[in-house]
């Protein structure tokens, strides 16, 4: 029996070593192939985009590519954030730090569970049941212990959920500026107002914690370019968003949209019988036959048309003219002059003339 057990154990070890050898060989082949690199970010940020060298997370190392398709920060990190304000969070061997765009370590590695991007000069770190906010020198400026959820800084304040129904907003020194109770939901401040929800109704508070726009909407979005999409009547199943209000709560546009996106660059995509775009007076300025459309970004909007077997995506300008043909399986918004596009299971980046400046040969994995 002992000989049989040793034999079984020996076979198990051999099988395990074989699996590991094949996995390592596959990883080596994949890495050398070049076209097996994977973007796990859909946009450039400060001239760089995050990329990893394996489809499989347990093997993957992260680095950064520039707009010429060159890997300028090598694959050496277990995880990486997006460059914001000149720095990117990176993880290595279970510790987190921040690098600059040359790959130089600026804020040394420390033990924590997660490190967020910088927002307004401050980044959030999570460790166990504590949250730390640090500055760009790596110095802790705020430390939280009693909380359920904490956000990055937005409009000068960070939202902290203490427990269900109780929220606080703190400034960059950790002072409590707003304390509210009895709310089912409270969002970050955008353009001076924060979306809140109580007893199923949405409204907005100001930075004094006072209700600025009554809680009377069944649905609402945060403000963008001075306007917010709201919905009065959810009993109308076709009306997901009925119109737009200004910061005084005044209804600016007409009702009866099926759905409505954020205003960007003066226009917003809405679904009437089909997708179209309106201006801030509620006037329809671009009519179309597309099934889906994103908000404008850098003068272009991604549009999508459904097909019998597959969908196709392209880009229009602010006159509604199709500038980049409907030939991609999916496409993301333009950022810093480039847009990630996908075709046949591969991805790359195109410019505003539709030229593939980074070849469509890479994989893409959407980060959760």
Number of C-alpha atoms within 10 A of each C-alpha: 6 7 8 9 10 11 12 12 12 12 12 12 12 12 12 11 12 12 12 12 12 11 13 13 12 13 19 13 12 16 16 12 10 12 16 20 21 25 27 19 18 24 22 23 17 16 16 23 22 26 27 31 26 21 19 12 11 8 13 21 21 25 24 25 20 18 16 11 15 11 16 15 21 15 17 16 18 20 21 27 19 22 23 16 16 14 24 24 25 25 24 16 10 13 16 24 22 26 20 17 17 10 15 11 16 15 19 12 19 15 15 18 15 19 26 21 22 25 16 16 14 24 22 23 22 17 12 9 11 14 23 20 24 19 18 16 11 17 12 15 14 18 15 14 11 13 16 14 12 19 17 20 23 16 16 15 24 22 24 24 20 17 12 12 15 18 25 21 24 19 17 18 11 15 12 15 14 17 16 15 13 12 17 16 17 23 19 21 23 16 16 16 23 23 22 23 22 16 11 13 17 25 25 27 21 16 16 11 16 11 15 17 21 14 19 18 17 18 19 26 22 21 23 18 15 15 24 23 25 26 24 19 16 14 9 12 8 14 20 23 25 25 25 27 18 18 16 10 16 11 17 15 19 12 16 17 18 19 19 27 19 22 23 18 16 16 24 25 24 25 21 16 10 15 22 23 27 19 17 17 12 16 12 15 14 18 14 14 12 15 16 18 25 21 22 24 17 15 16 24 24 24 27 24 15 12 9 5 5 9 15 17 24 24 26 19 17 16 11 16 12 16 15 21 13 19 15 18 18 20 25 21 22 24 17 16 17 24 23 24 23 22 16 10 12 17 26 24 27 21 17 16 9 15 12 16 15 20 14 19 19 19 21 23 15 9 8 4
